[in-house]
Amino acid sequence: MIDLHVIHAIGNGINYFKKSRLLFDPLFPTVSADMKARMFAYLNNNKIALDTSFNTKKANALPLITVEHNEHSYDSQGLGNASHSTYDEDGRETKYSHLFTSQDVVINMYAKEMETLRMMHRLVISSMLLFHPSFINAGYQNLLYVGSTSMELDEKLFGENFGVYGRSCRYAALHLLQIPARIEDVANIGALEPLLDIQVQPSDVTPQISGVQGGVVVKSF
């Protein structure tokens, strides 16, 4: 689900940086004031479409950001994918199973103008950096920026009289899926082990076979 997390992070980041020049301008410390003003105005006057299943998109919805997601096996797995156990207040054990997966996301950006694409690229990277703690809290062990492709005309997206500039950046993350494994009783899946009464022998009772005295002194009040 890292693709959904990435889309939400980028959408929230765009809304965050477009609120104020005090938040937007530090993203571009090496460009002129006129260019920063022009990009900030464009950001507030144009909607950047995000590729989600909840939005109705048209073929000419530019600028556009799409997210691809791939999941791979991770080499270092626990023996039998067994994880730790937890115990409730009554001492009953719950066993856990886990799976490490290497998550890979590619963020694709498309725009008609080179300046817009430059701004989008910086917004994406800044949004991922801004919400990095949220990914850690969501169960990802890390979130690594792998790199970006060069900015180029995407021949697959040529229109009749204009070209579309495209650029991609890639992130990788290690994710831990951990589930409770309660399948001892298939007739009652998820049931905890029953609590059994503990029988303790009083100290004045001596079994005839073992000759070992009991260990608990019972007092009357």
HELIX and SHEET records of a PDB file:
HELIX    1   1 ILE A    2  PHE A   17  1                                  16    
HELIX    2   2 ARG A   21  PHE A   24  1                                   4    
HELIX    3   3 ASP A   25  LEU A   27  5                                   3    
HELIX    4   4 ALA A   33  ASN A   45  1                                  13    
HELIX    5   5 LEU A   79  ASN A   81  5                                   3    
HELIX    6   6 MET A  114  LEU A  130  1                                  17    
HELIX    7   7 HIS A  132  ASN A  137  1                                   6    
HELIX    8   8 GLU A  155  LEU A  157  5                                   3    
SHEET    1   A 4 ALA A  49  LEU A  50  0                                        
SHEET    2   A 4 LEU A  64  SER A  73  1                                        
SHEET    3   A 4 GLU A  93  ALA A 111 -1                                        
SHEET    4   A 4 ALA A  82  TYR A  87 -1                                        
SHEET    1   B 5 ALA A  49  LEU A  50  0                                        
SHEET    2   B 5 LEU A  64  SER A  73  1                                        
SHEET    3   B 5 GLU A  93  ALA A 111 -1                                        
SHEET    4   B 5 TYR A 165  PRO A 180 -1                                        
SHEET    5   B 5 TYR A 140  SER A 148 -1                                        
SHEET    1   C 5 ALA A  49  LEU A  50  0                                        
SHEET    2   C 5 LEU A  64  SER A  73  1                                        
SHEET    3   C 5 GLU A  93  ALA A 111 -1                                        
SHEET    4   C 5 TYR A 165  PRO A 180 -1                                        
SHEET    5   C 5 GLU A 152  LEU A 153 -1                                        
END                                                                             
